[in-house]
Amino acid sequence: LISGFSPYNNQFEETFEHSSHYFTMRGAFQVLALISLTCLVLGDLKMTAFEDKEIHFRSITGNTYIRADDDGIEQGSYRNDKTRWTLSPRNTYNNSYALYSIEQGQFLSMQAGDDNAPVEYSSAVTDSELFFFESGVTDRFCIKSVKYGNYLTMATSGNGVTSATDCGNHETFSLEYHGQPGDSMEVYQGISVVFLGPNGGYLTSETDEHGHVYLTSEAGEEESWYLVSKDDGLYAVQSASDETYLTFNKGDSGTHLSTSVDYNVEQLVSFAKIKQGIYTVRSAEYGTYMRADGTDVYAEEHTGDDEAWNIIIYEAPSTFYVDFDKANGQLVSEDPVSIQAKTVTNDTPDTNDVEFFVSAVTTETSTFEQSSGVHVSADTEVESPVPYIEDDSLELSTSTDHYWEYGQENSLTRQWSQTFDVSVPAYTSYRLVSRVHMTAVSLPYIGVLHYKSTSNVIDVSGSWESVCRHNLHYLTFELQALDSSATSLIENAKSPKGVTRNFLKTRDDEEEDEDEICSESCLENCESENQNASYSNILACYNDTCSCDAVYIGNSDDSTHSTELIQNKKNVGTPNNNNKHYLKSKSRH
């Protein structure tokens, strides 16, 4: 019910669908929804993530900041030192906080409980300087005076920061960290970047026949820019190829952007972070935002999805080294895969020892998923150790000379070479299948980028994701019936250390009992079809027809291959048959 209610709209409607009929419920549910919303949403929040951090308070309607000027508390159109505050928890009331200006060295204070009551500075903390935080929409908050119960507002442009008796859109703020990777534009200083539009396309300094900038499909020199720092947190966006400046020409929405050789106030912009690596670009002169529409780039009064730009570092770093956090790596086992097979036959009355030589190459893919820090060009080379699995444990290579491409899928080849000694009983044929275990790996990392052109050191972090192959072993499939009452196949899964697991699959009692032997080509097809399946496979033959029945180890939800576990059905003369479990298939191909 709550999902249909807006605290800023007195209309409430919830529609239910039953068969082909629709019902609309109003009236009494309005009261229920309002009470529920008040209980669930308007409680005082504990702002642990922001406590004692340097932050900025940004209005979600005007995209302006609470700014601590010398003459009072005003609205600032961009972030700088005057918009830096700390959120200090106080024990006077549960979940209450004092807002401290770093620039002024004083606290924000509510002076009265009326609409448009003044907000001033105070050097000490009393009830007038304490505030609660209430949840607005996702990750946004209303800031409520503990003493008076009214809210900070930036409802009217140019009127500074005042108060309101209700919590609405104009009273809702987002909290932005200061100085974290990607939050401060200083991190981009002296490094060329590209602007990727919300729907694709890169901002280019080339202009069309009308002198307007536009978006291109690929990033190159004409699409790379420098952010030149000016006063009070403002920047000029300068082309790396021809040194012209990105220019807002008028204050009207729909006015196309261009470039200019000269530098003046029309080239000054501010940046506001929306999320990691994504920013709005706002004209300091006109207050409009850079907008993308198809390949066109023009000014817009309001912000939305089309005003969100991904700023990506284009310049290649001199070094980019990644350090893995092995202690916090996560491993999830997956089913093994086959890599090589061979059939061996012993037609003598004695047991023969044969060698099964395995030589194969496998390919693993991996990616660096990023969770924090600036966005880096996808083809940037990364230097790091190589993660691998040994004896079911995560290890890192001592060598760091392997290079990856950041943000793209990487391939790593592994060479497998091993000889297994296999004993083949008298008058027996074995199908030998070599396999490797598979383990999904999620490994946290911290990456550090260094650039020759600047002294900047940039940190990024995230997780390395891959599926590692390890523990080469082999299976034996006996191709000869064990007795005349049933056609049977035994799977012996043997590791290089000689550990043996045995499974037996027999035909249903009412089925024909002729002994059949699967052809080698049939087995090869079956192995090929099932090598990536999410279950173990045992081969069976029925009247010259090769069947690749799936035998699950555990419960089966597959309607095609249902199996039941039958214990101690029959003892047969195979190794290690104490406590053997037999699997009987109910399906037949």
Beta strands, then each sheet from edge to edge (+ up, - down):
strand 1: 14-18
strand 2: 21-25
strand 3: 54-59
strand 4: 65-69
strand 5: 72-76
strand 6: 85-90
strand 7: 96-101
strand 8: 106-110
strand 9: 119-122
strand 10: 130-135
strand 11: 140-145
strand 12: 151-153
strand 13: 162-164
strand 14: 172-177
strand 15: 193-196
strand 16: 202-207
strand 17: 213-216
strand 18: 225-229
strand 19: 235-239
strand 20: 245-247
strand 21: 258-260
strand 22: 268-275
strand 23: 278-283
strand 24: 289-293
strand 25: 296-300
strand 26: 309-313
strand 27: 319-324
strand 28: 330-346
strand 29: 352-372
strand 30: 375-376
strand 31: 381-384
strand 32: 387-390
strand 33: 393-396
strand 34: 402-405
strand 35: 410-424
strand 36: 428-450
strand 37: 457-478
strand 38: 488-494
strand 39: 500-506
strand 40: 536-537
strand 41: 540-542
strand 42: 545-547
strand 43: 550-551
strand 44: 563-567
strand 45: 581-585
sheet 1: 1+ 2-
sheet 2: 9+ 8- 7+ 6- 3+ 14- 11+ 10-
sheet 3: 4+ 5-
sheet 4: 12+ 13-
sheet 5: 15+ 26- 23+ 22- 19+ 18-
sheet 6: 15+ 26- 30-
sheet 7: 16+ 17-
sheet 8: 20+ 21-
sheet 9: 24+ 25-
sheet 10: 27+ 36- 28+
sheet 11: 27+ 36- 37+ 29- 35+
sheet 12: 27+ 36- 37+ 38- 39+ 45+ 44-
sheet 13: 31+ 34-
sheet 14: 32+ 33-
sheet 15: 40+ 43-
sheet 16: 41+ 42-
end
